[in-house]
Amino acid sequence: MAQTHAGRASLDKQPGEVAAMFDGVAKRYDLTNTVISAGQDRYWRWATRKALGLRPGERVLDLAAGTGVSTLEFGKSGAWCVATDFSKGMLAAGRFRNVPMVAGDAMALPFADDSFDAVTISYGLRNVSDPDLALREMLRVTKPGGRLVVAEFSTPIFPVFRTLYMEYLMKTLPRVARAVSSNPDAYVYLAESIRAWPNQRQLAMRIAKAGWSTVKWRNLSGGVVALHRGYKLG
Ligand SMILES: C[S@@+](CC[C@H](N)C(=O)[O-])C[C@H]1O[C@@H](n2cnc3c(N)ncnc32)[C@H](O)[C@@H]1O
């Protein structure tokens, strides 16, 4: 059985543990992200908005939205975006952003079939205990012809960079998190969960298996992050 540490979820990702861990990091979540990514998080969110190709008036679900920082970015397109997350602490920490928020579990979404023009999830799918079920739920709530964008940490493509990055994840990142985060242990989980996550091709296959078509990906920052896109057949 996986070991659980105070303030940190184990890799079997029990939903209660994951929600409690994010409640614990919520207070300084946005700041910690910007520090540990050396400011790249802003570029990744901008690139995610571009990949979504949103138009004014469209309805968008930002799933596992946390504090709504990406929801706000997507709203710049003129689309109507709702943030959904099962950590009430994360949603509460982002309430000042004034984006629509609905508490809900990615594995049993509180939305009707065919509700959204686009569904997106940033750095959330890796934390869901059954990502395949979440991908099927996202498909269910997307309108026929609608699209999915998954932004997630991935596998750097250049071997030397990959080795240095893994060193950073396992050694430096927990130390940096200790200086800025309200729950540094959670960043040990972050490093472990990134290492255990499928690479670009494997994730594309899982997205396609969940029923999405024309699945493609694009690497950001040399593959530190990958954006996967798919469509629901019309
Ligand atoms: C790393 S944070 C990402 C937050 C935000 N998308 C961002 O880009 O900053 C991961 C989020 O996934 C949420 N999460 C994990 N499992 C979930 C589930 N089953 N249902 C809803 N949210 C979930 C967590 O509560 C957390 O807020």
PDBQT file of the ligand as one rigid body, heavy atoms in Angstrom, charges set to zero:
ROOT
HETATM    1  C1  LIG A 301      -1.960  21.412  -9.876  1.00  0.00    +0.000 C 
HETATM    2  S1  LIG A 301      -3.569  22.002  -9.576  1.00  0.00    +0.000 S 
HETATM    3  C2  LIG A 301      -3.942  22.857 -11.079  1.00  0.00    +0.000 C 
HETATM    4  C3  LIG A 301      -4.837  24.033 -10.870  1.00  0.00    +0.000 C 
HETATM    5  C4  LIG A 301      -5.064  24.924 -12.119  1.00  0.00    +0.000 C 
HETATM    6  N1  LIG A 301      -5.654  24.185 -13.222  1.00  0.00    +0.000 N 
HETATM    7  C5  LIG A 301      -3.810  25.595 -12.577  1.00  0.00    +0.000 C 
HETATM    8  O1  LIG A 301      -3.483  25.483 -13.760  1.00  0.00    +0.000 OA
HETATM    9  O2  LIG A 301      -3.158  26.243 -11.759  1.00  0.00    +0.000 OA
HETATM   10  C6  LIG A 301      -4.521  20.507  -9.734  1.00  0.00    +0.000 C 
HETATM   11  C7  LIG A 301      -5.976  20.686  -9.339  1.00  0.00    +0.000 C 
HETATM   12  O3  LIG A 301      -6.660  19.472  -9.655  1.00  0.00    +0.000 OA
HETATM   13  C8  LIG A 301      -7.732  19.352  -8.729  1.00  0.00    +0.000 C 
HETATM   14  N2  LIG A 301      -8.257  17.982  -8.795  1.00  0.00    +0.000 N 
HETATM   15  C9  LIG A 301      -7.600  16.821  -8.626  1.00  0.00    +0.000 A 
HETATM   16  N3  LIG A 301      -8.432  15.783  -8.743  1.00  0.00    +0.000 NA
HETATM   17  C10 LIG A 301      -9.662  16.307  -9.024  1.00  0.00    +0.000 A 
HETATM   18  C11 LIG A 301     -10.938  15.726  -9.270  1.00  0.00    +0.000 A 
HETATM   19  N4  LIG A 301     -11.137  14.411  -9.234  1.00  0.00    +0.000 N 
HETATM   20  N5  LIG A 301     -11.964  16.554  -9.521  1.00  0.00    +0.000 NA
HETATM   21  C12 LIG A 301     -11.799  17.904  -9.550  1.00  0.00    +0.000 A 
HETATM   22  N6  LIG A 301     -10.615  18.516  -9.314  1.00  0.00    +0.000 NA
HETATM   23  C13 LIG A 301      -9.559  17.706  -9.059  1.00  0.00    +0.000 A 
HETATM   24  C14 LIG A 301      -7.068  19.722  -7.419  1.00  0.00    +0.000 C 
HETATM   25  O4  LIG A 301      -7.996  20.020  -6.409  1.00  0.00    +0.000 OA
HETATM   26  C15 LIG A 301      -6.207  20.910  -7.846  1.00  0.00    +0.000 C 
HETATM   27  O5  LIG A 301      -6.862  22.138  -7.639  1.00  0.00    +0.000 OA
ENDROOT
TORSDOF 0
